[in-house]
């Protein structure tokens, strides 16, 4: 998978509200009504990640879930990261 340039990566953010690039990693914190809703989201993200073989770093803090995406094999952000972020957005709705 081809690593995106910084400009290419930034252009992908237009379709992902709330997502940011921090130190070369695509990140967003989602907030839910409670722990159970946050955990449900994490489980859905996990299933989606397994299906495509691309796994985010996940941090759960009660009703907040932080996802961090980067394609380690490519040494940076790739289209895979933005596709996975898009999947997470759909699951969060």
Secondary structure, 3 states (H helix, E strand, C coil): CCCCCHHHHHHHHHHCCCCEEECCEEEEEEECCCHHHHHHHHHHHHHHHHHHCCCCEEEEECCEEEEEECEHHHCECCHHHHHHHHHHHHHHC
